[in-house]
Amino acid sequence: MTWEAVIGLECHVQLLTASKLFSPSAASFGAPPNTLTDPPVLGLPGALPVLNRRAVEHALRLGLATGSTIRRRSRFARKHYFYPDLPKGYQISQYDEPLCEHGHVELVLHGERRRVRLTRIHIEEDAGKNIHAAAGSLVDLNRAGVPLCEVVSEPDLRSADEAAEYMRALRQLVRYLGISDGNMEEGSLRCDANVSVRPAGQTELGTKTELKNINSFRFVHRAIEHEIARQIEILEGGGRVVQETRLWDAERGTSASMRSKEHAHDYRYFPDPDLPPLAVGEAWIDDVRAALPELPLARRARLAAEHGLPDADARLLTEERALADYFEAAARAHGDGKKIANWVMTELLRELHRLEKDPADSPVPPDALAELVRLVDDGTINGKIAKDVFHKMIETGARAPAIVAREGLTQLRDASAIEAAARAVLAQNPKQVEQYRSGKSNLIGFFVGQVMKATQGKANPQAVNDLLRRLLGE
Protein backbone atom coordinates (compact mmCIF):
# COMPACT_ATOMS: atom_id res chain seq x y z
CA MET A 1 0.00 0.00 0.00
CA THR A 2 1.14 3.55 -0.75
CA TRP A 3 0.95 5.85 2.25
CA GLU A 4 0.61 9.62 2.50
CA ALA A 5 1.84 11.67 5.43
CA VAL A 6 -0.24 14.53 6.84
CA ILE A 7 1.73 17.01 8.94
CA GLY A 8 0.90 20.19 10.83
CA LEU A 9 3.36 22.24 12.88
CA GLU A 10 2.84 24.31 16.01
CA CYS A 11 5.80 26.69 16.15
CA HIS A 12 6.69 28.79 19.17
CA VAL A 13 8.42 32.06 18.28
CA GLN A 14 10.03 33.96 21.16
CA LEU A 15 9.40 37.67 20.66
CA LEU A 16 12.18 40.24 20.90
CA THR A 17 11.13 42.36 23.85
CA ALA A 18 13.12 43.77 26.73
CA SER A 19 10.69 42.50 29.36
CA LYS A 20 8.32 39.60 29.80
CA LEU A 21 4.77 39.34 28.54
CA PHE A 22 2.98 40.35 31.75
CA SER A 23 5.75 41.57 34.06
CA PRO A 24 8.79 43.86 34.16
CA SER A 25 11.45 41.12 34.51
CA ALA A 26 13.99 40.97 31.70
CA ALA A 27 13.31 38.53 28.86
CA SER A 28 17.00 37.80 28.25
CA PHE A 29 18.96 34.59 27.76
CA GLY A 30 21.87 33.25 29.77
CA ALA A 31 21.29 34.86 33.18
CA PRO A 32 22.00 32.80 36.33
CA PRO A 33 19.07 30.48 37.12
CA ASN A 34 16.00 31.98 38.77
CA THR A 35 17.28 35.57 38.69
CA LEU A 36 14.68 36.86 36.19
CA THR A 37 11.51 36.38 38.19
CA ASP A 38 9.03 38.61 39.98
CA PRO A 39 5.64 38.31 41.74
CA PRO A 40 3.53 38.11 38.52
CA VAL A 41 5.80 35.40 37.08
CA LEU A 42 5.62 33.43 40.31
CA GLY A 43 1.89 33.96 40.67
CA LEU A 44 2.19 35.40 44.18
CA PRO A 45 -1.03 36.56 45.86
CA GLY A 46 -2.05 40.06 44.83
CA ALA A 47 0.27 40.20 41.81
CA LEU A 48 -1.55 41.24 38.64
CA PRO A 49 -0.40 40.82 35.01
CA VAL A 50 0.13 43.89 32.79
CA LEU A 51 0.28 43.21 29.04
CA ASN A 52 3.46 44.12 27.12
CA ARG A 53 2.44 46.43 24.23
CA ARG A 54 5.58 45.69 22.22
CA ALA A 55 4.78 41.96 22.25
CA VAL A 56 1.33 42.67 20.82
CA GLU A 57 2.86 44.88 18.13
CA HIS A 58 5.29 42.09 17.16
CA ALA A 59 2.39 39.64 16.91
CA LEU A 60 0.51 42.11 14.71
CA ARG A 61 3.55 42.40 12.40
CA LEU A 62 3.62 38.63 11.99
CA GLY A 63 -0.13 38.45 11.48
CA LEU A 64 -0.13 41.13 8.78
CA ALA A 65 2.96 39.68 7.06
CA THR A 66 1.22 36.30 6.79
CA GLY A 67 -2.02 37.79 5.47
CA SER A 68 -3.92 36.83 8.61
CA THR A 69 -7.24 38.24 9.70
CA ILE A 70 -6.66 40.43 12.77
CA ARG A 71 -9.27 40.02 15.46
CA ARG A 72 -10.14 43.51 16.68
CA ARG A 73 -11.11 42.12 20.07
CA SER A 74 -9.21 39.08 21.36
CA ARG A 75 -8.99 37.56 24.80
CA PHE A 76 -6.47 35.88 27.07
CA ALA A 77 -7.32 32.63 28.83
CA ARG A 78 -5.84 30.46 31.53
CA LYS A 79 -4.57 27.10 30.33
CA HIS A 80 -4.26 24.78 33.32
CA TYR A 81 -1.65 22.07 33.70
CA PHE A 82 0.60 21.14 36.55
CA TYR A 83 4.33 20.97 35.84
CA PRO A 84 7.18 22.07 38.15
CA ASP A 85 8.22 24.74 35.63
CA LEU A 86 4.80 26.40 35.64
CA PRO A 87 4.70 28.23 38.98
CA LYS A 88 1.15 29.58 38.71
CA GLY A 89 -0.33 26.20 37.81
CA TYR A 90 -1.62 27.71 34.57
CA GLN A 91 -0.27 29.42 31.48
CA ILE A 92 -1.76 32.68 30.19
CA SER A 93 -2.50 32.07 26.51
CA GLN A 94 -5.19 32.69 23.92
CA TYR A 95 -7.72 30.01 23.08
CA ASP A 96 -10.99 30.55 21.24
CA GLU A 97 -10.38 34.25 20.51
CA PRO A 98 -6.81 34.47 19.12
CA LEU A 99 -5.33 37.68 17.77
CA CYS A 100 -4.66 36.37 14.23
CA GLU A 101 -6.39 33.72 12.12
CA HIS A 102 -6.40 32.18 8.62
CA GLY A 103 -3.08 33.46 7.31
CA HIS A 104 -0.42 31.57 5.36
CA VAL A 105 3.34 31.05 5.10
CA GLU A 106 4.91 30.83 1.64
CA LEU A 107 7.91 28.66 0.86
CA VAL A 108 9.82 27.38 -2.16
CA LEU A 109 10.62 23.66 -2.33
CA HIS A 110 12.36 22.05 -5.31
CA GLY A 111 11.72 25.21 -7.32
CA GLU A 112 7.99 25.17 -6.63
CA ARG A 113 6.33 27.95 -4.66
CA ARG A 114 3.87 26.65 -2.07
CA ARG A 115 1.51 28.19 0.43
CA VAL A 116 0.90 26.61 3.85
CA ARG A 117 -2.30 27.77 5.51
CA LEU A 118 -2.30 28.91 9.13
CA THR A 119 -5.06 28.15 11.58
CA ARG A 120 -4.04 30.87 13.99
CA ILE A 121 -1.30 32.97 15.52
CA HIS A 122 -1.81 33.68 19.18
CA ILE A 123 0.16 35.26 22.02
CA GLU A 124 1.12 33.36 25.15
CA GLU A 125 3.71 33.27 27.89
CA ASP A 126 6.44 30.65 28.02
CA ALA A 127 6.95 28.16 30.82
CA GLY A 128 10.18 27.69 32.75
CA LYS A 129 12.70 24.93 32.18
CA ASN A 130 13.16 21.60 33.93
CA ILE A 131 16.79 20.50 34.20
CA HIS A 132 17.23 16.79 34.79
CA ALA A 133 20.46 15.40 36.22
CA ALA A 134 21.59 12.19 37.88
CA ALA A 135 21.19 13.72 41.33
CA GLY A 136 17.64 14.90 40.64
CA SER A 137 15.68 17.55 38.79
CA LEU A 138 15.97 21.32 39.07
CA VAL A 139 13.75 24.14 37.84
CA ASP A 140 14.91 27.41 36.23
CA LEU A 141 12.10 29.99 35.96
CA ASN A 142 14.06 32.59 33.98
CA ARG A 143 12.14 31.71 30.83
CA ALA A 144 8.75 31.67 32.55
CA GLY A 145 6.65 34.57 31.30
CA VAL A 146 8.75 35.27 28.19
CA PRO A 147 6.43 36.38 25.33
CA LEU A 148 5.73 33.90 22.55
CA CYS A 149 3.74 33.79 19.36
CA GLU A 150 2.42 30.32 18.68
CA VAL A 151 2.02 29.80 14.94
CA VAL A 152 -0.33 26.88 14.23
CA SER A 153 -0.44 25.55 10.67
CA GLU A 154 -3.18 23.61 8.98
CA PRO A 155 -2.24 19.97 8.18
CA ASP A 156 -1.01 21.05 4.72
CA LEU A 157 2.49 19.57 4.86
CA ARG A 158 3.13 16.21 3.20
CA SER A 159 6.79 15.39 3.83
CA ALA A 160 9.68 15.92 6.20
CA ASP A 161 11.38 18.01 3.49
CA GLU A 162 8.41 20.33 3.29
CA ALA A 163 8.11 20.62 7.07
CA ALA A 164 11.78 21.57 7.44
CA GLU A 165 11.48 24.13 4.63
CA TYR A 166 8.38 25.59 6.28
CA MET A 167 10.40 26.06 9.48
CA ARG A 168 13.19 27.78 7.53
CA ALA A 169 10.69 30.08 5.83
CA LEU A 170 9.07 30.98 9.16
CA ARG A 171 12.44 31.66 10.79
CA GLN A 172 13.50 33.86 7.88
CA LEU A 173 10.22 35.76 8.07
CA VAL A 174 10.37 36.54 11.80
CA ARG A 175 13.99 37.67 11.45
CA TYR A 176 13.10 39.92 8.48
CA LEU A 177 10.29 41.42 10.55
CA GLY A 178 12.68 42.03 13.46
CA ILE A 179 10.33 40.36 15.95
CA SER A 180 12.55 37.41 16.92
CA ASP A 181 16.16 36.35 16.58
CA GLY A 182 14.98 32.84 15.63
CA ASN A 183 17.89 31.32 17.56
CA MET A 184 16.91 27.67 17.72
CA GLU A 185 19.82 26.69 19.98
CA GLU A 186 18.54 29.10 22.64
CA GLY A 187 14.93 28.01 22.18
CA SER A 188 13.77 31.19 20.44
CA LEU A 189 12.15 29.03 17.77
CA ARG A 190 10.96 25.51 18.41
CA CYS A 191 8.11 23.38 17.18
CA ASP A 192 5.73 20.56 17.98
CA ALA A 193 4.94 18.38 14.95
CA ASN A 194 1.60 16.64 14.55
CA VAL A 195 2.06 13.65 12.25
CA SER A 196 -0.33 11.06 10.85
CA VAL A 197 -0.39 8.75 7.83
CA ARG A 198 -3.21 7.50 5.64
CA PRO A 199 -3.55 5.44 2.46
CA ALA A 200 -2.82 7.57 -0.60
CA GLY A 201 -6.04 8.98 -2.00
CA GLN A 202 -7.95 8.75 1.29
CA THR A 203 -9.43 12.02 2.52
CA GLU A 204 -10.08 10.96 6.11
CA LEU A 205 -7.25 11.83 8.47
CA GLY A 206 -5.36 9.14 10.33
CA THR A 207 -4.62 9.13 14.06
CA LYS A 208 -1.99 11.75 14.83
CA THR A 209 0.87 11.79 17.27
CA GLU A 210 2.63 14.90 18.51
CA LEU A 211 6.43 15.20 18.54
CA LYS A 212 7.33 17.70 21.25
CA ASN A 213 9.83 20.58 21.44
CA ILE A 214 12.08 20.09 18.40
CA ASN A 215 14.63 22.87 18.02
CA SER A 216 16.55 22.45 14.76
CA PHE A 217 15.72 22.01 11.09
CA ARG A 218 17.69 18.78 10.95
CA PHE A 219 15.91 17.34 13.99
CA VAL A 220 12.51 18.35 12.57
CA HIS A 221 13.33 16.48 9.38
CA ARG A 222 14.70 13.39 11.12
CA ALA A 223 11.93 13.23 13.75
CA ILE A 224 9.12 13.46 11.18
CA GLU A 225 10.72 10.91 8.86
CA HIS A 226 11.13 8.54 11.80
CA GLU A 227 7.54 9.02 12.94
CA ILE A 228 6.15 8.46 9.45
CA ALA A 229 8.10 5.20 9.18
CA ARG A 230 7.05 4.15 12.70
CA GLN A 231 3.35 4.66 11.99
CA ILE A 232 3.50 2.86 8.63
CA GLU A 233 5.23 -0.10 10.26
CA ILE A 234 2.50 -0.28 12.94
CA LEU A 235 -0.35 -0.10 10.42
CA GLU A 236 1.18 -2.58 7.99
CA GLY A 237 1.70 -4.95 10.91
CA GLY A 238 -2.02 -4.84 11.69
CA GLY A 239 -1.65 -2.55 14.71
CA ARG A 240 -3.28 0.74 15.62
CA VAL A 241 -1.61 4.12 16.05
CA VAL A 242 -2.34 5.64 19.45
CA GLN A 243 -2.90 9.38 19.82
CA GLU A 244 -0.13 10.51 22.14
CA THR A 245 2.69 12.98 22.71
CA ARG A 246 6.18 11.63 22.03
CA LEU A 247 9.61 13.05 22.86
CA TRP A 248 12.29 13.02 20.19
CA ASP A 249 15.74 11.77 21.28
CA ALA A 250 18.11 13.41 18.79
CA GLU A 251 21.17 11.45 19.95
CA ARG A 252 19.53 8.05 19.47
CA GLY A 253 17.38 9.04 16.52
CA THR A 254 14.24 7.61 18.13
CA SER A 255 11.14 8.85 19.94
CA ALA A 256 9.49 7.64 23.12
CA SER A 257 5.98 8.04 24.49
CA MET A 258 5.64 10.93 26.93
CA ARG A 259 1.92 10.98 27.68
CA SER A 260 -1.47 10.41 26.12
CA LYS A 261 -2.43 13.41 24.00
CA GLU A 262 -4.53 16.01 25.80
CA HIS A 263 -7.66 17.56 24.37
CA ALA A 264 -8.65 21.21 24.86
CA HIS A 265 -11.07 20.38 27.65
CA ASP A 266 -8.24 18.76 29.62
CA TYR A 267 -6.69 22.20 30.09
CA ARG A 268 -9.89 23.71 31.57
CA TYR A 269 -9.54 26.94 29.59
CA PHE A 270 -11.44 29.96 30.85
CA PRO A 271 -10.97 33.72 30.29
CA ASP A 272 -8.32 35.21 32.56
CA PRO A 273 -10.24 37.33 35.09
CA ASP A 274 -7.25 39.64 35.64
CA LEU A 275 -6.91 40.70 31.99
CA PRO A 276 -9.48 42.69 29.99
CA PRO A 277 -10.08 41.84 26.32
CA LEU A 278 -7.33 43.06 23.99
CA ALA A 279 -8.76 45.75 21.69
CA VAL A 280 -6.76 46.56 18.53
CA GLY A 281 -7.84 49.70 16.69
CA GLU A 282 -7.63 50.40 12.96
CA ALA A 283 -5.06 53.16 13.40
CA TRP A 284 -2.68 50.81 15.20
CA ILE A 285 -3.06 48.16 12.50
CA ASP A 286 -2.45 50.75 9.77
CA ASP A 287 0.71 51.97 11.50
CA VAL A 288 2.08 48.44 11.83
CA ARG A 289 1.23 47.60 8.21
CA ALA A 290 2.94 50.76 6.96
CA ALA A 291 6.15 49.78 8.76
CA LEU A 292 6.38 46.25 7.31
CA PRO A 293 9.55 45.58 5.29
CA GLU A 294 9.61 43.92 1.87
CA LEU A 295 9.13 40.21 2.59
CA PRO A 296 11.79 37.60 1.73
CA LEU A 297 10.22 35.88 -1.29
CA ALA A 298 9.18 39.18 -2.86
CA ARG A 299 12.67 40.59 -2.38
CA ARG A 300 14.24 37.42 -3.78
CA ALA A 301 12.14 37.68 -6.96
CA ARG A 302 12.85 41.40 -7.35
CA LEU A 303 16.63 41.07 -6.95
CA ALA A 304 16.72 38.21 -9.45
CA ALA A 305 14.78 40.30 -11.98
CA GLU A 306 16.57 43.62 -11.41
CA HIS A 307 20.13 42.25 -11.46
CA GLY A 308 19.76 39.20 -13.70
CA LEU A 309 20.74 36.85 -10.88
CA PRO A 310 20.13 33.09 -10.87
CA ASP A 311 17.48 32.12 -8.36
CA ALA A 312 20.05 30.29 -6.20
CA ASP A 313 22.12 33.49 -5.91
CA ALA A 314 19.06 35.62 -5.14
CA ARG A 315 18.03 33.13 -2.48
CA LEU A 316 21.44 33.26 -0.78
CA LEU A 317 21.59 37.06 -0.91
CA THR A 318 18.13 37.41 0.66
CA GLU A 319 18.61 34.73 3.30
CA GLU A 320 19.13 37.45 5.90
CA ARG A 321 17.70 40.95 5.72
CA ALA A 322 21.02 42.55 6.70
CA LEU A 323 22.82 40.72 3.88
CA ALA A 324 20.21 41.78 1.32
CA ASP A 325 20.50 45.38 2.56
CA TYR A 326 24.30 45.24 2.20
CA PHE A 327 24.12 43.79 -1.31
CA GLU A 328 21.60 46.36 -2.53
CA ALA A 329 23.62 49.26 -1.11
CA ALA A 330 26.81 47.99 -2.76
CA ALA A 331 25.03 47.30 -6.06
CA ARG A 332 23.62 50.84 -6.11
CA ALA A 333 27.05 52.30 -5.43
CA HIS A 334 28.70 50.24 -8.19
CA GLY A 335 26.00 49.82 -10.81
CA ASP A 336 26.55 46.14 -11.70
CA GLY A 337 24.67 43.84 -9.34
CA LYS A 338 26.13 40.65 -10.80
CA LYS A 339 29.71 41.66 -10.10
CA ILE A 340 28.83 42.79 -6.59
CA ALA A 341 26.87 39.58 -5.95
CA ASN A 342 29.95 37.46 -6.73
CA TRP A 343 32.05 39.41 -4.23
CA VAL A 344 29.38 39.35 -1.55
CA MET A 345 28.71 35.61 -1.87
CA THR A 346 32.38 34.64 -1.83
CA GLU A 347 34.83 37.05 -0.24
CA LEU A 348 32.47 38.96 2.04
CA LEU A 349 30.55 35.98 3.43
CA ARG A 350 33.76 34.03 4.02
CA GLU A 351 35.32 36.86 6.01
CA LEU A 352 32.15 37.60 7.96
CA HIS A 353 31.87 33.92 8.87
CA ARG A 354 35.48 33.91 10.04
CA LEU A 355 34.96 37.04 12.13
CA GLU A 356 31.49 35.92 13.32
CA LYS A 357 30.09 39.29 12.27
CA ASP A 358 26.76 40.39 10.83
CA PRO A 359 26.80 42.13 7.42
CA ALA A 360 25.60 45.31 9.13
CA ASP A 361 28.83 45.26 11.17
CA SER A 362 31.16 44.51 8.25
CA PRO A 363 34.55 46.29 8.47
CA VAL A 364 34.11 46.95 4.73
CA PRO A 365 30.99 49.07 4.16
CA PRO A 366 28.99 48.59 0.93
CA ASP A 367 30.37 51.68 -0.84
CA ALA A 368 33.94 50.59 -0.04
CA LEU A 369 33.34 47.20 -1.67
CA ALA A 370 31.92 48.97 -4.74
CA GLU A 371 35.01 51.16 -4.84
CA LEU A 372 37.27 48.09 -4.79
CA VAL A 373 35.39 46.39 -7.63
CA ARG A 374 35.66 49.57 -9.74
CA LEU A 375 39.48 49.36 -9.41
CA VAL A 376 39.27 45.93 -11.05
CA ASP A 377 36.88 47.22 -13.71
CA ASP A 378 39.18 50.05 -14.80
CA GLY A 379 42.29 47.88 -14.79
CA THR A 380 44.01 49.53 -11.85
CA ILE A 381 44.42 46.13 -10.14
CA ASN A 382 43.67 42.58 -11.20
CA GLY A 383 41.31 40.15 -9.52
CA LYS A 384 44.01 38.33 -7.54
CA ILE A 385 45.40 41.55 -6.12
CA ALA A 386 41.85 42.73 -5.40
CA LYS A 387 41.26 39.72 -3.15
CA ASP A 388 44.43 40.51 -1.21
CA VAL A 389 43.36 44.14 -0.94
CA PHE A 390 39.94 43.09 0.31
CA HIS A 391 41.51 41.00 3.06
CA LYS A 392 43.58 44.02 4.13
CA MET A 393 40.44 46.17 4.09
CA ILE A 394 38.78 43.67 6.43
CA GLU A 395 41.77 43.64 8.78
CA THR A 396 42.50 47.38 8.84
CA GLY A 397 39.30 49.15 7.81
CA ALA A 398 41.30 51.11 5.19
CA ARG A 399 39.85 51.90 1.75
CA ALA A 400 41.06 50.12 -1.39
CA PRO A 401 42.67 53.14 -3.18
CA ALA A 402 44.74 53.94 -0.10
CA ILE A 403 46.00 50.35 0.22
CA VAL A 404 46.82 50.12 -3.50
CA ALA A 405 48.73 53.41 -3.44
CA ARG A 406 50.57 52.66 -0.19
CA GLU A 407 51.76 49.22 -1.26
CA GLY A 408 52.35 49.95 -4.94
CA LEU A 409 49.88 47.33 -6.14
CA THR A 410 48.83 49.05 -9.37
CA GLN A 411 48.47 46.54 -12.20
CA LEU A 412 51.38 46.30 -14.64
CA ARG A 413 50.25 47.84 -17.93
CA ASP A 414 53.55 47.78 -19.87
CA ALA A 415 52.78 45.25 -22.60
CA SER A 416 56.43 44.94 -23.64
CA ALA A 417 57.51 44.16 -20.07
CA ILE A 418 54.82 41.49 -19.72
CA GLU A 419 55.79 39.93 -23.05
CA ALA A 420 59.45 39.92 -22.04
CA ALA A 421 58.56 38.10 -18.84
CA ALA A 422 56.46 35.58 -20.77
CA ARG A 423 59.21 34.86 -23.31
CA ALA A 424 61.68 34.40 -20.46
CA VAL A 425 59.40 31.87 -18.78
CA LEU A 426 59.02 29.87 -22.01
CA ALA A 427 62.78 29.93 -22.58
CA GLN A 428 63.40 28.62 -19.05
CA ASN A 429 60.94 25.72 -19.46
CA PRO A 430 61.60 24.09 -22.86
CA LYS A 431 60.41 20.66 -21.73
CA GLN A 432 57.00 22.01 -20.67
CA VAL A 433 56.77 24.01 -23.92
CA GLU A 434 57.31 20.82 -25.91
CA GLN A 435 54.70 18.96 -23.83
CA TYR A 436 52.17 21.75 -24.34
CA ARG A 437 52.72 21.74 -28.09
CA SER A 438 52.30 17.94 -28.04
CA GLY A 439 48.79 18.26 -26.66
CA LYS A 440 49.09 18.87 -22.89
CA SER A 441 47.08 22.09 -23.07
CA ASN A 442 46.47 22.13 -19.30
CA LEU A 443 50.06 23.28 -18.86
CA ILE A 444 48.86 26.77 -19.74
CA GLY A 445 48.05 27.20 -16.04
CA PHE A 446 51.67 26.45 -15.14
CA PHE A 447 52.96 29.08 -17.56
CA VAL A 448 50.47 31.69 -16.36
CA GLY A 449 51.51 31.06 -12.77
CA GLN A 450 55.20 31.50 -13.61
CA VAL A 451 54.57 34.78 -15.43
CA MET A 452 52.42 36.09 -12.59
CA LYS A 453 55.23 35.20 -10.20
CA ALA A 454 57.76 36.98 -12.38
CA THR A 455 55.60 40.11 -12.48
CA GLN A 456 54.91 39.96 -8.72
CA GLY A 457 51.23 39.28 -9.42
CA LYS A 458 50.74 42.66 -11.07
CA ALA A 459 49.96 41.48 -14.60
CA ASN A 460 46.41 40.82 -15.74
CA PRO A 461 45.97 37.01 -15.62
CA GLN A 462 43.61 36.88 -18.60
CA ALA A 463 45.93 39.06 -20.68
CA VAL A 464 48.86 36.80 -19.70
CA ASN A 465 46.83 33.74 -20.68
CA ASP A 466 46.01 35.18 -24.11
CA LEU A 467 49.62 36.28 -24.65
CA LEU A 468 51.04 32.86 -23.77
CA ARG A 469 48.66 31.05 -26.06
CA ARG A 470 49.78 33.33 -28.88
CA LEU A 471 53.49 32.82 -28.15
CA LEU A 472 53.10 29.05 -27.77
CA GLY A 473 51.28 28.92 -31.08
CA GLU A 474 54.07 30.66 -32.98
C-alpha angles and dihedrals in degrees: 000000000000113000132205124206121222114199135180126178131212105200124192113210116192109220122229103243131137094229138031127276098262105010142048097248115119117265094213133133129238102026119141111279118282095003096113100064136108139172096283091049091049093044093234117178113277095015112129128197120241116197119240107235094201091057090054091049091052090050090050090052090054093045093051093044090055094047092247126163108250114222107224091207118033131165140218121228137190115248109199125213132133117235127142090244093057104074098183094050089239139060122229105232141137121263126164095005106048123174096240132029142174100015129136143223119221123213139168118229123177089347094306121116113224136182122216114199121228124219094198149328114218137172123241142153122255125241125235126259131264114214114200121200137162091263093051142285128304132193127222113192097186091106094045110112096017109144118255138180111213110208111199117192129203114248090268099126119098106181144028088248091057093046092052091047090050089055091050091050092049092048091049091049097051091047091050089051091050092230098116138014089224090217102167094186090060093044096252089131123027135146146209113216122211109204133182136156132214137174111281110266095024115124098196113094121242126229109288132217125200122229107206133223105347113176110186137053091237093051091048089054095045095043094051093045090050093048093049090052092045093053094046090051091052094048095044088050090057095256132127128244112235121218104241146130115258131192119226116226104204094188094055096032092230139103131226133201113264103175143324110282115267124227124217093261090058089068094054093222117200132159113278105251092207096058126064119218114285109246117197115192128210093246092057092049091049091051092050092046092050091054096052114120125227105283122243101254093044091050091047091054093045095050091048091052098041097046102028092243125164112250091247091057093046090050093052093046092051096043089103125027093226091054092049090049091051093048094049093048092050092045091052091049093049105031100222111086095185094058092046091047091057091053094045095048095047118023100023098044092046093053094043090051090050092049093040089231133146117239089246088062096045114143085222110062119212096258091051091055089050089051091053093050090050089058088059092045094054094044097248090127133005127240096263093052090045091060090052090048091050091054090052090049089054092049099043107022089231122142122253099246091053093050093046092049095044095050099036094240098150111140117260108252100173102113093193092053092050091048091049090053091048094050090049091053092050091048091052093051108046094151092056090045090055092047091050092051089049091060107280093124093164088076087080087087090057092052093047090051092051093050092047088051091050091051093045090246093296099115122091106259095213092049089049090050092052092045093051093049089053094048093045090051094055 
